């Protein structure tokens, strides 16, 4: 099972950062920050990304993924 970073997965799908941001319904800067791991992908965003690029969710490495809020009791 081959693993891909978000950037690699997007590149394999031949989708620009700008186009991906549009497809995910966010600003280009917001998307770039997620791709760089500076902000997190929420589960729904990660699943939508996976569907867009056509790579199974479990084969994509979502850097610094924290699908849950910090300090949850």
N, C-alpha and C positions, 0 to 999 in steps of 0.2 A: 504494500500500500504506500504509494508515493505521497509525500506531504508537500504543500506549497504555502509560502507566505501569502499574505493578502496581495502584495504587489506582484508576485509571480503569477498568482491566479488571475488577476486582472490583466496582466500582460499576455498570458496564454489566450485569453478571450479577446485580445486585441481591442480593449476598451480603454479610452483615455480617462484620466482622473476626473476631468470635467464631465464627461458623459456618465461615468459611474455616479458622480454626485447627483446628477439629474435623475438617474434611474432610482437612486436610493432616497430622493426627495430631501436633499440637504445641500448646504452651500459647498462650494468647492473646497474652501478652507477647512470646513468641518470634516469633510471626507479625508483630506490630506492628513489632518491630525489623527484620524482613526487609523489610516494606513501606516503612519509612522509610529503608532502605538502611544501617542501622547494623550489620546482620549480613547475610551473604550467603545467597542461595538456592543450594542444591546442585542439580546438573543434574536429579536425579530429582524434587526438590521443584518446580523450575521447570516441568518437563514435566507433572507432575501438576496444578499450578496452571493451566497452559494448557488442559489437558483439562477441568478443572472449569468454567472461565469460558467455554469454547467459542471461544477466540480462538487462532489459530495462534501457536506459540511464537515465531516470527520477528517477529511483530507486537507483542510485548510488550517493553517496555524494563525490564529487571531492573536497577534502580539499583545501582551499585557491585558489579556481578556479578564475582565471581572464582571460577570453578568449580574452580580448581586451587589447591592450597596454595602459600603463598609459599615462596620459597627452595628450590624444587624444582630439583635439579641438571639 
